[in-house]
Amino acid sequence: METQNLQILIEGCLKNDRESQKQIYDLYKNAMYSVCLRICGNCDDAKDALQEGFVEVFKCMNAFRSESSLGAWIKTIMVRRALRKLKKLKYEKIPANLHEPIEFESDISGEELHKAILMLDEGYRSVFVLYEVEGYSHQEISQIMKINEGTSKSQLHYAKKKLQLILQKIYGYER
């Protein structure tokens, strides 16, 4: 969408224009649902997070400062909303071998990996998705999730180890 048209929609949202809000929603709903689903791990929680996130987007549209793209701003809100949907995060101590590389088979399909990610515990899945899929840094994850940066690194490490076990057990992939 052209910048000028997007700016018109933003101005409409600032005036609580329902048509402008619907157009913004339609423009971003699929990408934001994907983000919420990857974090929440199930459709119901993802849909709730998406709905709550868009309510917040339209309520706080005056806070959008155009310092980043509208999509990036909305994504930040959605990530936070999805994380709030998670009931409880469990964290473990940082292992000594935290920086040891973990490898996956190169012939894993996207569908197989997606199913395996959904099998991860909520804490592991959240950090894994934010870091590996969404591209957030450990520092950003620690701020978003209100955890220590070391905890983020630990959760990512354990998530990868657990993914290896899941992929090995279900699909027969070896390290």
Buried (B, 14 or more C-beta within 10 A) or exposed (E): EEEEEBEBBBEBBEEEBEEBBBBBBEBBBEEBBBBBBBBBBEEEBBBBBBBBBBEBBBEEBEEBEEEEEBEEBBBBBBBBBBBBBBEEBEBEEBEEEEEEEEEBBEEBEEEBBEBBBBBBBBBBBBBBBBBBBBEBEBEBBBEBBEBEBBBBBBBBBBBBBBBBEBBBEEBEBEE
